[in-house]
Amino acid sequence: MKTWDVVIVGGGIIGASAAFELAAERLRIAIVDRQEPGREASWAAGGMLSPAPHAPGDIPLVPFARESLGLYPEFVCAVEEVSGKSAGFARAGTLEIFLEPHGEVERDKMIAENRALGLAAESISLEEARKLEGSFSPAARAAAWLPEECTVEPRLLMDAVLEGARRRGVEIRANCQATALLCEHGQCTGIVAGGKKMSAGRVVVAAGCYSGSLGVADEIAGNTRASGENFARYAPTRPVRGQIVALKASEGVHLQRVLRSARGYLVPQRSGRILAGSTLEEAGFQKHTTAEGMRKILAGALDMLPALEGAEIVETWAGLRPGTPDDLPVIGPTDIEGLIAATGHYRNGILLAPATARLIREWITRGKAARYGEAFSPLRFSRSRATAGA
């Protein structure tokens, strides 16, 4: 039976980026995915590369997010060079507008919070803001400029990373669902996928919101027996639905950079499309758009950019983000030798891909990683349960 150095469960941006990095070390890598790789949260993303916290619970993530944003130019350059494909990366900054009555107060609070976290944020007048994006809402009360934020086109990036991984020798198995992690004497020895065993020196679980459902099976004298446990012990992931609308603006309406407010965001793409998003819905594994979701997104888009009222709706879609109990990612080794987690990136999978891939490479090739070991450890959930039961 063929043996891989590393088998990665999940071919989204996290799994594919880790494979791309590891393959550069001349390791034998395989990716298995339950569907076409990259067609879940990664395919559905808006593409904003923003390390700023969207809620207080995001603050522990900021240093890692800043690091990953800093790695993006190098990461994209390598991916594009190997794959021969564009990732649609752009460094145009973000304009955030404040539409509420106390907009200036909210703007100043946001800027102070960002600066305290080491993030570039500037207060600008509405006149200055209109020199950047002249057609945003006349009802805006205040504006802020975030010059370091970038964008990428997730579908282009996903195709480029997968192609780059293939060209580096990664074997990619689509429509090949992993059902069990194989363990023998406390060590992970491979997986069962598509009804067949795959032996590996290391297994990385990067299966997004489906990670927690992976079973753990014991290998005894060549026989496989379910242990009664699953990967939720390390990554209790849940699906969080997000809906997005793609618009084609009327002639004369131009958006050059991300426009964001508390009511949503607009992301321009090179094709001329503008992505409007998004929702955060605890809807289980129901991956479809809804009338209410579309209403909310379109209302927010028109509040920010009224000139879009005549825009054509060219596509709508939904994806399932991988949430966790604390909505922070799960990255690093488990207490089973050779079993590593890289999942639970929630709304930040695209942003965090370069830094996550680098961490996974360090754990596999060096046996350790110098940063973020505790904050994102897959052992934190079992520790919290043990503490609660003490």
N, C-alpha and C positions, 0 to 999 in steps of 0.2 A: 504494500500500500504506500502511495506517495506521502511524504511528510513535508510540511511547510515549516519554515521558521516561525511565521506568524500568520494566523488566520484572523481576519477582521470580520465581525458580524455587523453588517450594516454598511451600505454604500452611499450614505449621504455625505455632506461636505466634511463632517468630522472623520468618518471612516476613510473616505477617499483621500483626504489630505494626509492622514496618518500613513496610509499605504504609500503615497507619493514620497513622503519623507523617508520612510523605512526602506523603500526600494533603492534609494540613493546609497544605502549602506550595503548594497549587493545581497540583501536578504531575500529569501523566497517567500513571497507574500501572496495570499489569496483573500479576496473579498467575496462574501456571500450576502445576497440581499433577497428579501422576501418578494420584491417586485423589481421593476427596472430601477437600477441604482440612481439615487438623487431625486426621486420623484415624490418625496414627502415634504417635510418642513423646508428643506433646502430649496426645492423647486418653487415653493410658494412664497418665499421671503421677498421683502421689499428691497433689500440691498443696502440699507443705511449702515455705515460703519461709524457708530457713535458710542464712545465709551462712557458717556454721561449716564448717571443713574436715573432711571425712570420712577423709582420708588425707593424709600429708605432701605428696604431689604437688599437693594442692588449694590449698596456701598461697598461691601466686602469684595465685590467683583471688579471694582474700578481699576486697581493696579494691574490685574491680569488683562483687562480689556485694553488699557493703555499700552501695555507691552505688545499685545496682539496687533493693535492698530499700527504700532511702530514697525512691526515685522511685515506689514502688508505689501509695501512696494517691492521688497526683496522676494517675498513669496510669489507675488503675481509675475514678476520678471522670470523667475525660475519655471513656473507653470507654463507661461506663454512660450518660453524658449523651447521647452521640451515638447510641448503639445502642438505648437504651431497654430494655436487658437487664441483669440482675444478673450480676456475675462471682463471687459467693459469697466475697468477700474478708472475712477476719476477723482481728482482732488479739487473740489470746487467749494468746500465749506457748506455750512448749513445756516439758513436764516430762520430764526425762531421768532414768531410774532405772538403777541398777547392781546386777546380780544375781549377780555373781561374788564369790568369797570375799574378794578384796581390793578390794571396791567403793569404799570410802572413798578409797583411794589413787588409783584410777582416776578417781574424781570430782574429786579435788583437782588431778590432772594436767590433766584436760580443762578445768577452770575457769581454771587458770593459762595454758594455751595460748590459750584464747579471749580472755582479758583482754589478753594480750600483743599480740593482733591487733586490739584495739579493739572486741571484741564483748562485749556485756553477758552475764554469767553469774554466778549466785549459788549458793553452797552453802546448802542448806536441810536442816533435820532431816526425818526421815521423818514425824514428827508434823505438821510444817508442810506437807509434801508431801501428806499425806492430807486436809488441809483443801482442797487444790486438786482432787485426784482420789482419793477415798476407797477406790476398789475395786481399786487396782493390787496387784500380787503381795505377799503377806506375806513372801516370800523376799527382797525387795529389801534390799540392804545399805546403800545410800546414794542420795541424790537431788540433782539440780541443777535450777535454775530459769533458763530463758532467756526473759526477759520481752519482748524485742523481736521474736521470731520470729512469723511470721504464716502464714496459710494462704489458699488460694484454691481454688475448685472448677474444675479444669482444663477440664472439658467446658463448663461455663457460661461461663468466661472465653473459651474458644476461639470459641464461638458469638457472644459479645458483640463480640469484636475483629473477626471476619469481618463481622458486620452493620455495625459502625461503619465499617469500611473501605468496604463497599458504599455506605453513605449518604454517604460523602465522595467517591464517584465512582470507586472502584477497580473495575476489571473483573476478575472472578474466573472462571477457566476450570478446571473440575473435569474429571478423567479425561482430561487433556491432557498426556501425558508429554513433557518436554523431552528431546531426544536429542542436541542439539549446540549449542555456543556458536559464533556466527559471528564471525569476525575478518577484518579487512582492513587491511593495512599497520600491524600492531601495535595495532589498536584493535578493541575489541568493538563490533559493530554490531547485535547482536540474537541471537536463538536460533531453532532449529527445534523446534517443539512440535506434537504432533498431526499431524505430516507437513507443516506449513506454516511458512513463515518469518514471524518477528515482528521488526520493526525497532525498535531502542531506542537512546536516547542513553547509557543505563547499564543494566547487567545485574547483579543481585544474586543470588548462588547461596545459597539457604537450604534446600537439599533434604535436610537431615539426613543419615542414613547412606547415602543414595543419591547424595550430592554428588560423590564421587570418581569415579563411573562416567560422568559427563557428558563427552561427547567434545568436542573442539575442531576446528572446520572453518574452512578458509580460503575467503574469498570473492574470486574473481578474475574480473573482467569479468562479473559476474553469475552465475558458475558456482560451485558449492559443492564443495569437495574436502576430504576428511578429512585432517587434519594428522598423524595417528598419535599425538597426545597426548590426554590427558584431564585433567579438573580435579583428579585425585588429586595432580598436581604441587603444587597449592596446599592441597588439603584431602584427605589420605589417610584418609578416614573409613571406619569399620567399624561393623557393627551389633552392639549389645550388648543382649541380650534382658533384659527385666524383666517379671516376672509379679506380678500383684496380685489380691487377693481382696476383694470387698465383702461385708460382713456386716450383718445386721439383728439387733441385740442383743435379748435377751429383755427383757420388761417389768421395769422397776426397775434396769436397767443403763444408766448414763448416762456418757458421756465428753464433756467440755466443751472439751478442748484436745488438742493432739498429745501422745501418750505414746510415748517412744522409749527404746530400749536398744540394746546391741550386737547383739541378736538380731532387731531389726526395728523397725517403727513402726506406730502406729495413728493415723489421721486422721479425726476426726468431721466429718460433713457436715450441712448444715441439714436435709436430708431424713430424718435419723436413721440413715443408713447410716454404717458405720465401715469405712474402707479399711485393709487390712492388707497390708504389703509389706516388702520386695520382694526380687527376686533380681537378680543380676548374672551373666549367662551369655554366654560366647563361643560362640554356637550358630549363627553365620552368619545367613542371612535366614529361618531357621525361626521363624515367629511363631505359636507355639501354647503353651498351658499344658501342664505336665507333672505327673505324680503326685508326683515328687520336689520340684518347685518348690512345689506346693500343701502338701505335708507340711512343708517347711521354714518356709513363711510361717505356717501355722496353728500349728505348734509354738511359734514365736516369739511369736505373738499370745497364746496361752494362757499362756506363761511370764510375760508382762507383765500380762495381765488375765484371770485364771482364770475370772472370771464370764462370759466369752464362750463357755464350753464348750457352752452350749445355743443359741448364736447360729445363725441361719439363713444359709447361704451363698446370696446372691442373685445374684452375678455373679462370674465369673473372666475375666481377660483377660491379654494380653501385648502389649508394644510393643517397638519396636527403637530404642534410644537411639543417637545418633551419637557414637561414640568416635573419638579421634585417637591418634597414637602417644604423646603426652604427656598425653592426656586433658584438654587445655585447649582452649577454643574457638578457632575460626579466624575472625577478624573484621578486615576492612579491605581496601584496594585491592591488587590483584595487580600484576605488571609488564606486564600488558596494559591499556592505557588503557580506562577505562570498565567494567572487570570487577572486581567487588567480592565478597568472601566474607562470609558470615554463617552459619556452620554449626559442627558439631562441639561442641555445647554439652553433650553427654554427659548427666549426671544433672541438669543445671541450666538447661534451656531455659526452663521456666516462670519461675524466679527471675530469670534474666538478660534476659528479653525487653524490659523498659522501657529498660534501659541500652544494650542492643545496638541497639534501634531508634533511640535518640538518637544513637549513634555513626554509624550508617549515614546518618541525616539530615544530620549535620555533614559527613561526607565528600562527600555528593552536593551539598549546597547551598552549602558553604563551601570545598570542596576539601581540607579537612584536619580532623583531630580532635586535640584537645590531649592526649589521654590514651591509654594502653595500646597505643600503636602497635607497639612491638616485641614485647611479651609475647604478643600474639595474632596477630601478622602472618602472613598466608598465605605469606610468603616464607621463613619460618623453616625449613621442611622442606627446601627446595631449598638453603638455605645450609648446613644440617647435612650434606646429602649431598655438597656441594662440599668442605666441610671434611674429611669422612671420606675423600674421594678424593684429597686434597692430599698 
